[in-house]
């Protein structure tokens, strides 16, 4: 049966090629930043560093620049396609001038020698591993572009806030019932907003996380090198990262789980890269930037990064006088505080707390100490070892519960558990677990006890392993267990360099190669046969057609198909009425972005505002907004009118209040 309603994708540009080409301006700026830093590195000291250092520096600088541009244009209410494009053009122009000036007379060749690195990988095995990584990354890119948002969190608030920002031309707070749209750290959605406006729609919204995944793979290979790994170990580190199911599953979603892991990895890179450069100002500034970006991306990222900050401070203390060290540590803290100042100030003005509404504390433990931390740590680790075997999962869960009983703890303690307590399951194709990574990380740690390698690399690996473990311990101490592996992506990312360096040093090279190829093979279904966004349909695990042939509108409603008929009928009724100001009276967890997809307000000159908002956000409602239609999913059945509009008969839980005159 043919489905009724709007069929176009959300916010399709007027001129697809012309508008979407603007989306490459931020990417061009990143490329120019990389070339500039690479040139400076080569000109300064070709014997030190690596092109991946230049790439990481460019990513960090680009992240800071994107945040600064967003806030500056927002203050002027100029977050539009035109002004964003102009800002990025100015940035690109300035970088071109700087690059040309640096190139003049230098005779520097910026080609890094990728061919030489590949030739250094003896035998076909490593080359096949490299090809396997490229295949996974490429397939993930196809999914990210072909499959629009469907995940409930993404549709409810990640893209909902982006759509409001684009409409308001500002990232200032606004009235909404879904308070997550305003108080949560904004950097990942800032990046999505740039692509959203420059591309003319959400077709590239998933690419922010995808690019973060690619940057992570580059970073973990570099960290493996800084830990003393050879080319095999560096390649294996990238492959282990690419084979992490939660990382690859989240990399094609417009959410905010991969981006924070990127900034944690950048912080670890700073520590490793500058651990022998005592007193270098650049190291402090790079770390401050990483910390600020982590703070602006996810609260948990700060917790995971904290051990690496402590490691850095300890390293620097050995090479500086206490006075100089203390002053720089204060500067580091000041920059971190300034990074979150705008976010905290907005939260304070709205909720009376810098951290958001009062219920945010539900995400953190209500009791602290060794026992709650141990309980959460054991349960978090058990989530990593889930498998398709129900018998295995039940046995692991039973063992965890028995251990809690022996220690006098409650595995369902609501003070340390969120969203229903503790349980193990398996979500095809395995993006809820990564048992092989945990086992290999533990084995790499045990291998450090064998004095097979003396010196600074061995000490650095030990500190890296302990810092990674400490990050997970701190996360368990601060946050309630939520039972999803996506919250442990930073741990998986930081374990990859350790695993790669260890496996790459195996005497039996074929064994290491086959192990890594096996990990990549296990990760392939995560990318190609995702339950909701498959590249190919495989029964009985995949119920939907490939995202390559499915209409985008069908994918938007893939996880909420029951809502589609009523939503489309109501949206068509609003469009046919010619109404230009549409109010929403919806719940705090409704899938708001679906209304933006159906109504396409940014293309129709329509404005959408919330009528029902979270307490404290009424101050941001526009008193001049007079809706000529209100879409209501949170209505009292006895209401005959709302906002002065006549109510129509409910349509499968959705009620439309419409003026008789249409557009106002």
TIVO-94097 format. One line per 4 residues: number of its first residue (from 0); their letters; for each residue y, x, z of C-alpha. Coordinates in nm, 2 decimals, padded with zeros to 4 digits. Layout:
# TIVO-94097
NUM) a) Y/X/Z  ...
This chain:
# TIVO-94097
0) xxxx) 00.00/00.00/00.00  00.34/00.13/-00.09  00.56/00.20/00.21  00.90/00.06/00.22
4) xxxx) 01.22/00.22/00.34  01.41/00.54/00.26  01.21/00.80/00.08  01.45/01.09/00.06
8) xxxx) 01.43/01.38/00.30  01.68/01.40/00.58  02.03/01.50/00.47  01.94/01.60/00.11
12) xxxx) 02.23/01.80/-00.03  02.44/01.66/-00.31  02.37/01.97/-00.52  02.04/02.11/-00.40
16) xxxx) 02.06/02.45/-00.55  02.43/02.50/-00.49  02.44/02.40/-00.13  02.11/02.56/-00.02
20) xxxx) 02.20/02.89/-00.16  02.47/02.91/00.11  02.18/02.93/00.36  02.12/03.29/00.25
24) xxxx) 02.46/03.41/00.37  02.34/03.46/00.73  02.03/03.64/00.59  02.25/03.85/00.37
28) xxxx) 02.46/03.95/00.68  02.14/04.05/00.86  02.03/04.26/00.57  02.37/04.43/00.55
32) xxxx) 02.36/04.50/00.93  02.02/04.66/00.89  02.13/04.88/00.60  02.44/04.99/00.79
36) xxxx) 02.25/05.08/01.10  01.98/05.25/00.90  02.23/05.45/00.72  02.40/05.55/01.04
40) xxxx) 02.06/05.65/01.19  01.97/05.86/00.89  02.31/06.03/00.88  02.31/06.09/01.25
44) xxxx) 01.96/06.23/01.30  01.68/06.17/01.05  01.43/06.33/01.28  01.47/06.07/01.54
48) xxxx) 01.41/05.69/01.53  01.26/05.47/01.28  01.37/05.20/01.03  01.23/04.95/01.28
52) xxxx) 01.49/05.07/01.53  01.76/04.98/01.28  01.60/04.65/01.21  01.58/04.56/01.58
56) xxxx) 01.94/04.66/01.64  02.04/04.45/01.34  01.85/04.15/01.48  02.02/04.18/01.82
60) xxxx) 02.37/04.23/01.67  02.31/03.93/01.44  02.21/03.72/01.73  02.52/03.80/01.92
64) xxxx) 02.73/03.75/01.61  02.58/03.41/01.54  02.65/03.30/01.90  03.01/03.42/01.88
68) xxxx) 03.07/03.25/01.54  02.93/02.92/01.67  03.14/02.91/01.98  03.46/03.02/01.80
72) xxxx) 03.43/02.76/01.53  03.32/02.50/01.78  03.64/02.56/01.98  03.84/02.48/01.66
76) xxxx) 03.61/02.18/01.57  03.54/02.37/01.25  03.16/02.37/01.25  03.13/02.26/00.89
80) xxxx) 02.96/02.39/00.59  03.29/02.51/00.44  03.40/02.70/00.75  03.06/02.84/00.83
84) xxxx) 03.02/02.97/00.48  03.37/03.12/00.49  03.29/03.29/00.83  02.97/03.44/00.70
88) xxxx) 03.14/03.55/00.38  03.40/03.74/00.58  03.12/03.90/00.79  02.93/04.00/00.48
92) xxxx) 03.25/04.13/00.31  03.33/04.34/00.62  02.98/04.48/00.63  02.99/04.57/00.26
96) xxxx) 03.31/04.76/00.31  03.17/04.95/00.60  02.85/05.02/00.41  03.03/05.15/00.10
100) xxxx) 03.25/05.37/00.31  02.95/05.52/00.49  02.76/05.57/00.16  03.04/05.75/-00.01
104) xxxx) 02.94/06.10/-00.07  02.65/06.08/00.17  02.36/06.11/-00.08  02.14/05.92/00.16
108) xxxx) 01.84/05.74/00.02  01.77/05.43/00.23  01.42/05.37/00.12  01.20/05.43/00.42
112) xxxx) 00.88/05.53/00.26  00.66/05.22/00.31  00.43/05.36/00.04  00.39/05.68/00.23
116) xxxx) 00.30/05.49/00.55  00.04/05.29/00.37  -00.11/05.60/00.21  -00.14/05.74/00.56
120) xxxx) -00.39/05.46/00.65  -00.71/05.62/00.56  -00.98/05.40/00.41  -00.96/05.04/00.28
124) xxxx) -01.00/04.88/00.62  -00.64/04.92/00.74  -00.51/04.82/00.41  -00.71/04.50/00.43
128) xxxx) -00.57/04.44/00.78  -00.22/04.48/00.64  -00.30/04.24/00.36  -00.44/03.99/00.62
132) xxxx) -00.12/04.01/00.82  00.09/03.94/00.51  -00.13/03.64/00.41  -00.09/03.48/00.76
136) xxxx) 00.28/03.54/00.75  00.32/03.40/00.40  00.11/03.09/00.48  00.31/03.03/00.79
140) xxxx) 00.63/03.05/00.58  00.49/02.79/00.34  00.41/02.55/00.62  00.75/02.61/00.78
144) xxxx) 00.93/02.51/00.46  00.70/02.24/00.34  00.65/02.05/00.66  00.95/01.89/00.83
148) xxxx) 00.98/01.82/01.20  00.73/01.58/01.35  00.66/01.72/01.70  00.79/01.48/01.96
152) xxxx) 01.01/01.74/02.14  01.16/01.86/01.82  01.24/01.51/01.69  01.36/01.39/02.03
156) xxxx) 01.60/01.66/02.13  01.58/01.99/01.94  01.70/01.85/01.61  01.87/01.56/01.77
160) xxxx) 02.13/01.79/01.93  02.17/01.98/01.60  02.25/01.65/01.41  02.51/01.56/01.68
164) xxxx) 02.67/01.90/01.66  02.69/01.88/01.28  02.85/01.54/01.30  03.09/01.63/01.58
168) xxxx) 03.18/01.97/01.43  03.14/02.11/01.78  02.87/02.21/02.03  03.07/02.05/02.31
172) xxxx) 02.87/01.81/02.52  02.85/01.45/02.41  02.71/01.12/02.55  02.33/01.09/02.51
176) xxxx) 02.05/00.94/02.71  01.83/01.24/02.64  01.99/01.49/02.87  01.78/01.77/02.73
180) xxxx) 02.01/01.76/02.42  02.30/01.90/02.62  02.19/02.11/02.92  01.91/02.32/02.78
184) xxxx) 01.99/02.68/02.65  02.13/02.64/02.30  02.09/02.96/02.10  01.77/02.86/01.90
188) xxxx) 01.94/02.54/01.80  02.27/02.73/01.72  02.07/02.92/01.46  01.91/02.60/01.33
192) xxxx) 02.26/02.45/01.31  02.38/02.73/01.08  02.09/02.68/00.84  02.12/02.30/00.87
196) xxxx) 02.48/02.30/00.76  02.46/02.57/00.50  02.13/02.44/00.35  02.26/02.08/00.35
200) xxxx) 01.97/01.96/00.56  01.67/02.05/00.77  01.45/02.21/00.50  01.50/02.55/00.66
204) xxxx) 01.51/02.43/01.03  01.16/02.57/01.10  01.25/02.91/00.96  01.44/03.03/01.27
208) xxxx) 01.11/03.05/01.46  00.93/03.18/01.16  01.17/03.47/01.12  01.15/03.53/01.50
212) xxxx) 00.78/03.57/01.45  00.82/03.82/01.17  01.07/04.02/01.38  00.82/04.02/01.67
216) xxxx) 00.55/04.17/01.45  00.79/04.44/01.34  00.89/04.50/01.70  00.54/04.52/01.85
220) xxxx) 00.43/04.78/01.58  00.74/04.99/01.68  00.66/04.95/02.05  00.31/05.07/01.98
224) xxxx) 00.46/05.38/01.82  00.68/05.44/02.12  00.37/05.42/02.33  00.22/05.70/02.13
228) xxxx) 00.00/05.51/01.88  -00.06/05.64/01.54  -00.02/05.44/01.22  -00.35/05.26/01.27
232) xxxx) -00.25/05.16/01.62  00.09/05.04/01.50  -00.06/04.83/01.23  -00.32/04.69/01.47
236) xxxx) -00.05/04.60/01.71  00.12/04.39/01.44  -00.21/04.24/01.35  -00.29/04.15/01.71
240) xxxx) 00.05/03.98/01.73  -00.01/03.79/01.40  -00.35/03.68/01.53  -00.21/03.52/01.85
244) xxxx) -00.28/03.14/01.80  00.01/03.01/02.01  00.26/03.24/01.84  00.15/03.14/01.48
248) xxxx) 00.13/02.77/01.57  00.48/02.76/01.70  00.63/02.99/01.43  00.65/02.70/01.18
252) xxxx) 00.82/02.45/01.43  01.19/02.40/01.49  01.13/02.44/01.87  01.23/02.72/02.11
256) xxxx) 00.92/02.91/02.22  00.91/03.20/01.97  01.28/03.28/01.98  01.28/03.36/02.36
260) xxxx) 00.97/03.59/02.31  01.17/03.78/02.05  01.45/03.86/02.29  01.20/03.97/02.56
264) xxxx) 01.04/04.20/02.30  01.38/04.34/02.21  01.44/04.41/02.58  01.11/04.60/02.60
268) xxxx) 01.20/04.79/02.29  01.53/04.91/02.45  01.34/05.03/02.76  01.08/05.22/02.55
272) xxxx) 01.33/05.35/02.29  01.58/05.49/02.54  01.35/05.58/02.83  01.41/05.95/02.76
276) xxxx) 01.78/05.91/02.68  01.94/05.93/03.03  02.29/05.79/03.06  02.33/05.66/02.70
280) xxxx) 02.58/05.38/02.70  02.43/05.23/02.39  02.10/05.16/02.58  02.29/04.96/02.84
284) xxxx) 02.48/04.76/02.59  02.16/04.68/02.38  01.98/04.57/02.69  02.27/04.35/02.80
288) xxxx) 02.28/04.18/02.46  01.90/04.12/02.48  01.93/03.97/02.83  02.22/03.75/02.72
292) xxxx) 02.03/03.62/02.42  01.72/03.56/02.63  01.93/03.37/02.89  02.08/03.15/02.61
296) xxxx) 01.73/03.08/02.46  01.51/02.98/02.75  01.51/03.02/03.13  01.15/03.15/03.13
300) xxxx) 01.25/03.44/02.90  01.47/03.59/03.17  01.17/03.58/03.41  00.94/03.76/03.16
304) xxxx) 01.21/04.01/03.08  01.30/04.09/03.44  01.03/04.36/03.50  01.15/04.55/03.19
308) xxxx) 01.51/04.54/03.32  01.38/04.69/03.65  01.19/04.95/03.46  01.50/05.04/03.26
312) xxxx) 01.71/05.06/03.58  01.46/05.29/03.74  01.45/05.52/03.43  01.83/05.54/03.42
316) xxxx) 01.86/05.61/03.80  01.66/05.93/03.75  01.92/06.07/03.50  02.25/05.94/03.64
320) xxxx) 02.44/05.99/03.97  02.41/05.68/04.19  02.78/05.60/04.14  02.76/05.61/03.76
324) xxxx) 02.43/05.42/03.77  02.57/05.15/04.00  02.88/05.10/03.79  02.67/05.06/03.47
328) xxxx) 02.43/04.82/03.65  02.73/04.61/03.75  02.86/04.61/03.39  02.51/04.50/03.28
332) xxxx) 02.51/04.21/03.53  02.87/04.11/03.43  02.77/04.09/03.07  02.47/03.87/03.16
336) xxxx) 02.69/03.64/03.36  02.95/03.62/03.08  02.67/03.54/02.83  02.58/03.22/03.02
340) xxxx) 02.93/03.14/03.14  03.01/02.87/02.87  02.67/02.70/02.92  02.69/02.70/03.29
344) xxxx) 03.05/02.58/03.29  02.96/02.28/03.07  02.67/02.20/03.30  02.89/02.22/03.60
348) xxxx) 03.15/01.99/03.45  02.88/01.74/03.36  02.63/01.75/03.64  02.79/01.94/03.93
352) xxxx) 02.54/02.23/03.89  02.54/02.53/03.65  02.17/02.47/03.58  02.19/02.11/03.46
356) xxxx) 02.09/01.77/03.61  01.92/01.75/03.94  01.58/01.67/03.80  01.57/02.01/03.63
360) xxxx) 01.42/02.15/03.96  01.11/01.96/03.88  01.02/02.24/03.64  01.03/02.51/03.91
364) xxxx) 00.80/02.55/04.20  00.89/02.35/04.51  00.71/02.60/04.74  00.71/02.98/04.71
368) xxxx) 00.49/03.26/04.84  00.17/03.44/04.76  -00.05/03.14/04.77  00.15/02.92/04.52
372) xxxx) 00.19/03.23/04.30  -00.18/03.31/04.30  -00.27/02.94/04.23  -00.04/02.92/03.93
376) xxxx) -00.14/03.27/03.80  -00.51/03.18/03.81  -00.45/02.84/03.64  -00.23/03.00/03.38
380) xxxx) -00.49/03.26/03.30  -00.76/02.99/03.28  -00.55/02.82/03.01  -00.58/03.13/02.80
384) xxxx) -00.97/03.13/02.80  -01.02/02.77/02.68  -01.27/02.74/02.39  -01.40/02.46/02.16
388) xxxx) -01.69/02.43/02.41  -01.64/02.14/02.65  -01.91/02.28/02.87  -01.74/02.62/02.89
392) xxxx) -01.40/02.46/02.96  -01.55/02.24/03.24  -01.72/02.54/03.39  -01.39/02.74/03.40
396) xxxx) -01.20/02.45/03.54  -01.47/02.39/03.80  -01.46/02.76/03.90  -01.08/02.75/03.94
400) xxxx) -01.10/02.44/04.15  -01.38/02.60/04.37  -01.17/02.91/04.41  -00.88/02.69/04.53
404) xxxx) -01.10/02.51/04.77  -01.22/02.84/04.92  -00.87/02.95/04.97  -00.75/02.62/05.10
408) xxxx) -00.53/02.54/04.80  -00.49/02.23/04.59  -00.52/02.28/04.21  -00.34/01.95/04.17
412) xxxx) -00.06/02.03/04.41  00.25/01.85/04.27  00.47/02.11/04.42  00.33/02.37/04.18
416) xxxx) 00.21/02.14/03.90  00.40/01.95/03.63  00.30/01.67/03.40  -00.03/01.55/03.55
420) xxxx) -00.16/01.86/03.72  -00.44/02.10/03.61  -00.70/02.06/03.34  -00.85/02.25/03.05
424) xxxx) -00.89/02.13/02.70  -00.90/02.24/02.34  -00.66/02.14/02.07  -00.77/02.21/01.72
428) xxxx) -00.75/02.46/01.58  -00.71/02.65/01.91  -00.33/02.68/01.95  -00.38/02.61/02.32
432) xxxx) -00.58/02.93/02.39  -00.61/03.30/02.32  -00.91/03.42/02.51  -00.97/03.73/02.29
436) xxxx) -00.62/03.86/02.35  -00.65/03.83/02.73  -00.99/04.01/02.73  -00.86/04.29/02.51
440) xxxx) -00.54/04.33/02.72  -00.75/04.36/03.04  -00.97/04.61/02.87  -00.67/04.81/02.76
444) xxxx) -00.55/04.82/03.12  -00.89/04.94/03.24  -00.89/05.21/02.98  -00.56/05.35/03.13
448) xxxx) -00.76/05.44/03.44  -00.96/05.69/03.23  -00.76/06.01/03.20  -00.83/06.05/02.83
452) xxxx) -00.46/06.09/02.75  -00.22/06.28/02.98  00.15/06.30/02.97  00.44/06.07/02.91
456) xxxx) 00.26/05.83/02.67  00.00/05.75/02.93  00.27/05.69/03.19  00.46/05.47/02.95
460) xxxx) 00.15/05.27/02.87  00.08/05.21/03.24  00.44/05.10/03.30  00.42/04.87/03.00
464) xxxx) 00.10/04.71/03.11  00.23/04.66/03.46  00.56/04.52/03.34  00.37/04.27/03.11
468) xxxx) 00.15/04.16/03.40  00.45/04.14/03.63  00.62/03.91/03.38  00.34/03.66/03.40
472) xxxx) 00.32/03.69/03.78  00.69/03.62/03.81  00.66/03.32/03.57  00.38/03.18/03.78
476) xxxx) 00.59/03.24/04.10  00.89/03.05/03.96  00.77/02.78/03.73  00.52/02.50/03.77
480) xxxx) 00.21/02.52/03.56  00.24/02.30/03.25  -00.09/02.36/03.09  00.03/02.48/02.75
484) xxxx) -00.01/02.82/02.60  00.33/02.81/02.43  00.49/02.89/02.76  00.29/03.22/02.77
488) xxxx) 00.39/03.34/02.43  00.61/03.63/02.57  00.30/03.75/02.76  00.09/03.75/02.44
492) xxxx) 00.36/03.93/02.25  00.40/04.20/02.51  00.03/04.26/02.52  00.00/04.32/02.15
496) xxxx) 00.14/04.68/02.16  -00.10/04.77/02.43  -00.40/04.63/02.25  -00.30/04.78/01.92
500) xxxx) -00.25/05.13/02.07  -00.58/05.12/02.25  -00.79/04.98/01.96  -00.62/05.21/01.71
504) xxxx) -00.73/05.51/01.92  -01.10/05.42/01.91  -01.33/05.69/01.79  -01.52/05.44/01.59
508) xxxx) -01.26/05.34/01.34  -01.47/05.08/01.16  -01.53/04.90/01.49  -01.16/04.88/01.55
512) xxxx) -01.09/04.76/01.20  -01.36/04.49/01.22  -01.23/04.37/01.55  -00.88/04.32/01.42
516) xxxx) -01.00/04.16/01.11  -01.21/03.92/01.32  -00.89/03.83/01.52  -00.71/03.76/01.20
520) xxxx) -00.99/03.55/01.07  -00.99/03.34/01.39  -00.61/03.29/01.35  -00.64/03.17/00.99
524) xxxx) -00.73/02.81/01.08  -00.43/02.79/01.31  -00.20/02.85/01.02  -00.38/02.69/00.73
528) xxxx) -00.56/02.39/00.89  -00.32/02.28/01.16  -00.41/01.93/01.28  -00.07/01.78/01.19
532) xxxx) 00.05/02.02/00.92  -00.25/02.14/00.72  -00.23/02.34/00.40  -00.57/02.19/00.32
536) xxxx) -00.76/01.89/00.46  -01.09/01.97/00.63  -01.27/01.68/00.79  -01.34/01.60/01.07
540) xxxx) -01.08/01.84/01.22  -00.79/01.75/01.00  -00.70/01.39/00.94  -00.40/01.43/00.71
544) xxxx) -00.34/01.55/00.36  -00.18/01.89/00.28  00.19/01.93/00.35  00.21/02.06/-00.01
548) xxxx) 00.14/01.71/-00.15  00.25/01.48/00.13  00.60/01.32/00.11  00.84/01.46/00.37
552) xxxx) 00.91/01.12/00.51  00.54/01.07/00.58  00.53/01.40/00.77  00.83/01.30/00.98
556) xxxx) 00.64/01.00/01.11  00.30/01.18/01.13  00.28/01.17/01.51  00.45/00.84/01.54
560) xxxx) 00.32/00.63/01.25  00.33/00.31/01.46  00.71/00.33/01.47  00.77/00.36/01.10
564) xxxx) 00.76/00.01/00.96  01.00/-00.13/01.22  01.23/00.17/01.20  01.25/00.16/00.82
568) xxxx) 01.32/-00.21/00.82  01.60/-00.18/01.07  01.75/00.13/00.90  01.75/-00.05/00.57
572) xxxx) 01.92/-00.35/00.73  02.20/-00.12/00.86  02.24/00.05/00.53  02.26/-00.28/00.34
576) xxxx) 02.52/-00.41/00.58  02.76/-00.12/00.49  02.82/-00.05/00.85  03.00/00.29/00.90
580) xxxx) 02.97/00.32/01.28  02.63/00.28/01.43  02.55/00.28/01.80  02.22/00.37/01.95
584) xxxx) 02.08/00.22/02.27  01.76/00.41/02.31  01.54/00.57/02.58  01.57/00.92/02.72
588) xxxx) 01.26/01.03/02.53  01.29/00.83/02.21  01.25/01.02/01.88  01.62/01.00/01.80
592) xxxx) 01.62/01.23/01.50  01.41/00.98/01.30  01.71/00.76/01.29  01.91/01.04/01.14
596) xxxx) 01.64/01.09/00.88  01.64/00.73/00.78  02.01/00.65/00.79  02.13/00.99/00.65
600) xxxx) 02.47/00.94/00.82  02.61/01.28/00.72  02.57/01.19/00.35  02.68/00.83/00.38
604) xxxx) 03.00/00.89/00.58  02.83/00.71/00.87  02.89/00.79/01.24  02.62/00.76/01.50
608) xxxx) 02.70/00.75/01.87  02.51/00.66/02.18  02.59/00.34/02.37  02.35/00.41/02.65
612) xxxx) 02.40/00.76/02.80  02.28/00.96/03.09  02.48/00.93/03.42  02.76/01.19/03.42
616) xxxx) 02.79/01.20/03.04  03.00/00.89/03.01  03.31/01.11/03.01  03.21/01.24/02.67
620) xxxx) 03.19/00.90/02.50  03.46/00.83/02.24  03.67/00.53/02.35  03.78/00.48/01.99
624) xxxx) 03.42/00.43/01.87  03.37/00.07/01.78  03.02/00.01/01.64  02.95/-00.25/01.38
628) xxxx) 02.58/-00.21/01.44  02.37/-00.11/01.74  02.01/-00.01/01.72  01.84/-00.09/02.05
632) xxxx) 01.50/00.01/02.18  01.61/-00.02/02.54  01.72/-00.38/02.56  01.70/-00.67/02.80
636) xxxx) 01.52/-00.95/02.61  01.78/-01.20/02.74  02.07/-01.02/02.58  02.22/-01.23/02.30
640) xxxx) 02.50/-00.98/02.23  02.57/-00.61/02.28  02.90/-00.43/02.23  03.04/-00.76/02.09
644) xxxx) 02.77/-00.78/01.83  02.52/-01.06/01.76  02.16/-00.97/01.83  01.89/-01.03/01.57
648) xxxx) 01.53/-01.11/01.64  01.33/-00.81/01.78  01.13/-00.62/01.52  00.83/-00.46/01.69
652) xxxx) 01.02/-00.33/01.99  01.34/-00.25/01.80  01.63/-00.49/01.80  01.94/-00.48/01.58
656) xxxx) 02.28/-00.60/01.69  02.50/-00.64/01.39  02.85/-00.77/01.31  02.89/-01.03/01.05
660) xxxx) 03.17/-00.83/00.88  02.97/-00.51/00.81  03.16/-00.18/00.80  03.44/-00.12/01.05
